[in-house]
Amino acid sequence: MSKTAHSPTLDTIKMIENAIKNARTYPSINQLSRSLERQVQHQTIKETLNYLEESNKIIFDKDDSIVWIFADNLKLKKLLASATRFR
């Protein structure tokens, strides 16, 4: 029996990223899966989460909650742009 690869498409990656970024709480994988706008295979979600973790966009909390850590917040970008730089 051959193992089927579950390579996520760019649309799927973006959908999962947005779901995590816009979540009101830190979701578990099951909660994330239920919140997606379309059904995605569990293995595809896991592959996407592995990619997001490797690219330092998410971390997993001690209870396996998914936490968005990527600094793409517009307010944060404005603060950093206006901050005084020390040498």
N, C-alpha and C positions, 0 to 999 in steps of 0.2 A: 504494500500500500504506500503510495507516494504522499509526502507531506505537502499540503497546499500552502503556498506563501500568501500571506495577507499583507501585501504592501499597500499602505494607505495612499489615496490620491491627494493632491494638493487641496482640493475642496474639502475632503474629510479632515485633513490636518487643521485647516483654518476653522472648520466648524467646531472641532474639539477645543482648539485654542480659545475661541470666543466663548464657548460654554464655560470653560474654566475661569477665564478672566471676568466674566459677567456674573458668575455664581455669587449669591449672597453669603453662602457659607463655604467651607472647604469640603468639596464633595468626595465621596468614596468612588471607586470605579463603577459600582452598581448605580449609585445616584447620578453620576455623570452620564452613564449609558441611557438611563431613563429620561434625562433632560435634553438629549440630542434631538434635533428636528427631524432626523430620519434614523432608521435602524442601522446600526453598524455592528459587524461581528466582533465578539469579545476579543479575539486574537488581534484584530485590526486596531482596536482601541489600545490594547497593550503595546503593540508596536509603535503607535503614535506617542503614547506616554513615555516609552523608552527614548524615542527621539527627542521629545521635549525635555526630558530630564538630562540627556547627554548635552543638549544645547543650552543648558542652564536657564530654562524658562520656567520649570516647575521643580518642586521637591515633594517628597512624600513625608508627611508628619509621622510621628511615632505610632499613630493609630491608622496609618495608611490613607489618611486624607490627602487630597491633592492640593498643593498650595502654589499659586502663581507668584513667581518671584522676579520675573523679567521686568526691568525698569523701562517700560514703554508708556508710563502714565504721563499724559500731557502736562498736568500740574507739576509733576516732578521734573520734567524736562525744562519747564519755565524757571523753576527754582534753581536748578543746576546752572542754567544759562546766566542767571543774574547773580549767582554766588561769587563772592570774592575768592580769588585763587591765591593760595599761599605758596611760596617757593621754598 
